[in-house]
Amino acid sequence: MTSRPDLPVPIEALPNPRGGSVRVAEMAIADALHAFQRQGETAPALKRAIAALNAAGWLPAQRFAEALALVAPFGDESEPTRQRIADALLAFGMAVDRHNLRELACSTELFHHYRGLHALLAAHTRIASVSYDDLALAGRAIAPATLRGVASERLTRVRAHYEHTLLALLRAPADQPRSGTDETFARLDACLADLAGSDPYDFWRLASSTVRALRSRGGISGHADAKRLYARFNLVLADQAHASSYAPRSLVRATLALLWRDFALYGATPEDAEHVDVLRDYGLTVAWHVAATPASEAAWEQGAAQASEESTRDAPTRDLGVLRVNAAAYEDFLQSAEAAIEGLVERGSQASATGAVDASSALHAADAAHRLGAAACALGLGHVALLADTLGLAWRRIAHQGDGAAAHGDAGALDAAIPERAAQTLRSMLHQAAAGIAPSEGRASIVALTAMIERPTAIVR
């Protein structure tokens, strides 16, 4: 389990006191666990859970439940297999009960169980291996990460220095003094900085931010993850030497998911602003969390737990389809969302009408969408959160890539009508929520935005 090194007691994620609940899924998972323990039929209960999680837009949780449904029939094979499935069911049920969408996506404990379930499935059928980003980034668009052109002599020199330093890192004894390891990391980081360009989507910017965040926040496991990434980055250097313009999508996803992991679970502090900026450029949001000392951290945790208890004790609620939300949190969300969505629709309409994209306005639209997405995520409105995050990413792509795309006549990547239509869809979903109706999926808008976001743009090499 990943943990914040500055916390007195490791926790899996910060609490989400007023998050909405999917009671149908919670009860179905509990029924499935009871049936499994009695060697009964789990399929009907898990199907109910999958349907409810899908309706709520809790996509990572839905994916986990689908894995459970596939593996549960193998529970009679052996006691270790049975115990592994039971442990996964129990951990999953407890996570769903905590009503935290970021935890369901980024929990290292849940991914450990998810990978174990796929290992059981792989013993019976041919199935692709899973990686952490399969859960963490489920359903999310990924902007292409670029590799800028670097003079051959310079790239050869940097690559040789990187490989020499990487070899020293991988061969270093386990008991090497911290000072020696830090010096090696610093040399590798200097190579990454030398390779990075000015493009916000330059792969080496993402790579550098990720390994530094892992080392500073991830403890022992974070250092191990950073070492593995440094080794994988060497392959990207080889691609860049062969004039590749983009980093491999699978590595971009893996790197981005690891950068988001601890920030999604434990929140960000003001010192993390640089890393948060990188995450926002890729459409990912975090909660800001400030604690001056372990004592204040413990007090905050106690207060959050108390707020969670109070929010579920005789508190008025509203039902939005399968999602049950705290009435006060629901009203707060609607008030903040109204201003944000009107601004998004207005900016989209202006850009579509004039055919011009102002970078500053696009960034303001992106920030508004991200705020809306974060608020929807906290409440449990999964479909709204995903569309808002994707819309925010689309506006950031427009803001950052606008000048270059326009210069190369790449109008398709800058079609402001796409985010405008998506904002209209998002407004309709919010109107549904305000009327007490479960918001629709907005799938068509997400598909259109994703196509625009993931379309490679022209690169000057």
Backbone hydrogen bonds, N-H to C=O, Kabsch-Sander energy under -0.5 kcal/mol:
donor,donor_aa,acceptor,acceptor_aa,energy
7,L,4,R,-1.7
14,L,265,L,-3.3
19,G,16,N,-2.0
20,G,379,L,-1.9
21,S,324,R,-2.8
23,R,21,S,-0.8
23,R,322,V,-0.5
26,E,22,V,-2.4
27,M,23,R,-2.8
28,A,24,V,-2.1
29,I,25,A,-2.7
30,A,26,E,-2.0
31,D,27,M,-2.5
32,A,28,A,-2.5
33,L,29,I,-2.3
34,H,30,A,-2.3
35,A,31,D,-2.6
36,F,32,A,-2.6
37,Q,33,L,-2.4
38,R,34,H,-1.4
39,Q,36,F,-1.4
40,G,35,A,-4.2
42,T,40,G,-0.5
46,L,42,T,-2.4
47,K,43,A,-2.5
48,R,44,P,-1.8
49,A,45,A,-2.1
50,I,46,L,-2.7
51,A,47,K,-2.3
52,A,48,R,-2.3
53,L,49,A,-2.7
54,N,50,I,-2.2
55,A,51,A,-2.2
56,A,52,A,-1.9
57,G,53,L,-0.9
57,G,54,N,-0.6
58,W,53,L,-2.3
59,L,57,G,-1.6
62,Q,58,W,-2.3
63,R,59,L,-2.5
64,F,60,P,-2.0
65,A,61,A,-2.5
66,E,62,Q,-2.2
67,A,63,R,-1.7
68,L,64,F,-2.1
69,A,65,A,-2.3
70,L,66,E,-1.7
71,V,67,A,-1.9
72,A,68,L,-2.6
74,F,71,V,-2.5
75,G,72,A,-1.9
76,D,73,P,-0.6
77,E,74,F,-1.7
82,R,78,S,-2.3
83,Q,79,E,-2.7
84,R,80,P,-2.3
85,I,81,T,-2.1
86,A,82,R,-2.4
87,D,83,Q,-2.7
88,A,84,R,-2.0
89,L,85,I,-2.5
90,L,86,A,-2.4
91,A,87,D,-2.7
92,F,88,A,-2.5
93,G,89,L,-2.5
94,M,90,L,-2.1
95,A,91,A,-2.1
96,V,92,F,-2.6
97,D,93,G,-1.9
98,R,94,M,-0.7
98,R,95,A,-1.0
99,H,96,V,-1.3
100,N,95,A,-0.6
101,L,99,H,-0.6
101,L,377,C,-0.5
104,L,100,N,-2.2
105,A,101,L,-1.5
106,C,102,R,-2.8
107,S,103,E,-2.4
111,F,107,S,-1.9
112,H,108,T,-2.0
113,H,109,E,-1.9
114,Y,110,L,-2.9
115,R,111,F,-3.0
116,G,112,H,-1.7
117,L,113,H,-2.5
118,H,114,Y,-2.0
119,A,115,R,-1.8
120,L,116,G,-1.8
121,L,117,L,-2.1
122,A,118,H,-2.4
123,A,119,A,-0.8
123,A,120,L,-0.6
124,H,121,L,-1.8
125,T,121,L,-1.4
127,I,125,T,-0.6
134,D,131,S,-1.9
135,L,131,S,-0.5
135,L,132,Y,-1.1
136,A,132,Y,-2.1
137,L,133,D,-2.2
138,A,135,L,-1.4
140,R,137,L,-2.1
146,T,144,P,-0.5
146,T,201,Y,-2.3
147,L,245,S,-2.6
155,L,151,A,-2.9
156,T,152,S,-2.5
157,R,153,E,-2.0
158,V,154,R,-2.7
159,R,155,L,-2.8
160,A,156,T,-2.2
161,H,157,R,-2.1
162,Y,158,V,-2.6
163,E,159,R,-2.7
164,H,160,A,-2.2
165,T,161,H,-2.2
166,L,162,Y,-3.0
167,L,163,E,-2.3
168,A,164,H,-1.6
169,L,165,T,-2.0
170,L,166,L,-2.6
171,R,167,L,-1.8
172,A,168,A,-0.7
172,A,169,L,-0.6
176,Q,173,P,-1.7
180,G,177,P,-0.5
181,T,177,P,-1.8
182,D,178,R,-2.8
183,E,179,S,-1.9
184,T,180,G,-1.9
185,F,181,T,-2.6
186,A,182,D,-2.3
187,R,183,E,-1.8
188,L,184,T,-2.1
189,D,185,F,-2.8
190,A,186,A,-2.0
191,C,187,R,-1.5
192,L,188,L,-2.0
193,A,189,D,-2.5
194,D,190,A,-1.9
195,L,191,C,-1.4
196,A,192,L,-1.5
202,D,199,D,-2.3
203,F,146,T,-3.1
205,R,202,D,-1.0
206,L,202,D,-1.4
207,A,203,F,-2.9
208,S,204,W,-2.4
209,S,205,R,-2.1
210,T,206,L,-2.2
211,V,207,A,-2.2
212,R,208,S,-1.8
213,A,209,S,-2.2
214,L,210,T,-2.6
215,R,211,V,-2.0
216,S,212,R,-1.9
217,R,213,A,-2.1
218,G,214,L,-2.1
222,G,218,G,-1.8
223,H,219,G,-1.9
224,A,220,I,-2.0
225,D,221,S,-2.5
226,A,222,G,-2.4
227,K,223,H,-2.2
228,R,224,A,-2.0
229,L,225,D,-2.1
230,Y,226,A,-2.7
231,A,227,K,-1.9
232,R,228,R,-2.0
233,F,229,L,-2.7
234,N,230,Y,-0.9
234,N,231,A,-0.5
235,L,231,A,-0.5
235,L,232,R,-1.0
236,V,232,R,-0.9
237,L,233,F,-1.9
238,A,234,N,-1.4
239,D,235,L,-1.8
240,Q,236,V,-2.8
241,A,237,L,-2.1
242,H,238,A,-1.0
242,H,239,D,-0.6
243,A,240,Q,-1.8
244,S,239,D,-2.1
247,A,145,A,-2.5
252,V,248,P,-2.2
253,R,249,R,-2.6
254,A,250,S,-2.2
255,T,251,L,-2.8
256,L,252,V,-2.7
257,A,253,R,-2.5
258,L,254,A,-1.8
259,L,255,T,-1.9
260,W,256,L,-2.2
261,R,257,A,-1.6
262,D,258,L,-0.6
263,F,259,L,-0.6
264,A,260,W,-3.2
265,L,261,R,-2.0
266,Y,262,D,-2.9
267,G,263,F,-1.7
268,A,287,A,-2.5
272,D,269,T,-2.3
273,A,270,P,-1.4
276,V,272,D,-2.4
277,D,273,A,-2.2
278,V,274,E,-1.4
279,L,275,H,-2.2
280,R,276,V,-2.7
281,D,277,D,-1.8
282,Y,278,V,-0.8
282,Y,279,L,-1.0
283,G,280,R,-1.8
284,L,279,L,-2.5
287,A,263,F,-0.6
289,H,268,A,-3.8
297,E,293,T,-2.2
298,A,294,P,-2.5
299,A,295,A,-2.3
300,W,296,S,-2.4
301,E,297,E,-2.5
302,Q,298,A,-2.3
303,G,299,A,-2.4
304,A,300,W,-2.6
305,A,301,E,-2.4
306,Q,302,Q,-2.2
307,A,303,G,-2.5
308,S,304,A,-2.3
309,E,305,A,-2.1
310,E,306,Q,-2.6
311,S,307,A,-2.2
312,T,308,S,-0.9
312,T,309,E,-0.6
313,R,309,E,-0.5
313,R,310,E,-0.7
314,D,312,T,-0.8
318,R,325,V,-2.4
320,L,318,R,-0.6
320,L,323,L,-3.6
321,G,319,D,-0.6
323,L,320,L,-1.8
324,R,21,S,-3.1
325,V,318,R,-3.0
325,V,323,L,-0.5
327,A,316,P,-2.7
330,Y,326,N,-2.6
331,E,327,A,-2.3
332,D,328,A,-2.3
333,F,329,A,-2.3
334,L,330,Y,-2.2
335,Q,331,E,-2.1
336,S,332,D,-2.1
337,A,333,F,-2.7
338,E,334,L,-1.8
339,A,335,Q,-1.0
340,A,336,S,-1.4
341,I,337,A,-2.8
342,E,338,E,-1.8
343,G,339,A,-1.8
344,L,340,A,-2.0
345,V,341,I,-2.6
346,E,342,E,-2.3
347,R,343,G,-2.4
348,G,344,L,-2.3
349,S,345,V,-2.5
350,Q,346,E,-2.4
351,A,347,R,-2.4
352,S,348,G,-2.3
353,A,349,S,-2.5
354,T,350,Q,-2.4
355,G,351,A,-1.8
358,D,356,A,-0.5
359,A,357,V,-0.6
362,A,358,D,-2.6
363,L,359,A,-2.3
364,H,360,S,-2.1
365,A,361,S,-2.4
366,A,362,A,-2.3
367,D,363,L,-2.5
368,A,364,H,-2.2
369,A,365,A,-2.3
370,H,366,A,-2.5
371,R,367,D,-2.4
372,L,368,A,-2.1
373,G,369,A,-2.7
374,A,370,H,-2.6
375,A,371,R,-2.1
376,A,372,L,-2.4
377,C,373,G,-2.4
378,A,374,A,-2.2
379,L,375,A,-1.6
380,G,376,A,-1.7
381,L,376,A,-2.2
382,G,56,A,-1.4
382,G,380,G,-1.7
383,H,56,A,-0.7
385,A,381,L,-2.6
386,L,382,G,-2.4
387,L,383,H,-2.1
388,A,384,V,-2.6
389,D,385,A,-2.6
390,T,386,L,-2.4
391,L,387,L,-2.6
392,G,388,A,-2.5
393,L,389,D,-2.2
394,A,390,T,-2.2
395,W,391,L,-2.2
396,R,392,G,-2.0
397,R,393,L,-2.4
398,I,394,A,-2.2
399,A,395,W,-2.6
400,H,396,R,-2.7
401,Q,397,R,-2.7
402,G,398,I,-1.4
405,A,401,Q,-2.9
406,A,402,G,-2.6
407,A,403,D,-2.1
408,H,404,G,-1.1
409,G,406,A,-1.4
410,D,405,A,-3.1
411,A,409,G,-1.8
413,A,410,D,-0.7
414,L,411,A,-1.5
415,D,412,G,-1.1
416,A,414,L,-1.1
418,I,415,D,-1.6
420,E,416,A,-1.7
421,R,417,A,-2.5
422,A,418,I,-2.1
423,A,419,P,-2.4
424,Q,420,E,-1.9
425,T,421,R,-2.2
426,L,422,A,-2.7
427,R,423,A,-2.4
428,S,424,Q,-2.1
429,M,425,T,-2.2
430,L,426,L,-2.1
431,H,427,R,-2.2
432,Q,428,S,-2.0
433,A,429,M,-2.1
434,A,430,L,-2.5
435,A,431,H,-1.6
436,G,433,A,-1.5
437,I,432,Q,-3.1
446,I,442,G,-1.9
447,V,443,R,-2.5
448,A,444,A,-2.2
449,L,445,S,-2.7
450,T,446,I,-2.7
451,A,447,V,-2.1
452,M,448,A,-1.7
453,I,449,L,-2.9
454,E,450,T,-2.8
455,R,452,M,-0.7
461,R,459,I,-0.7
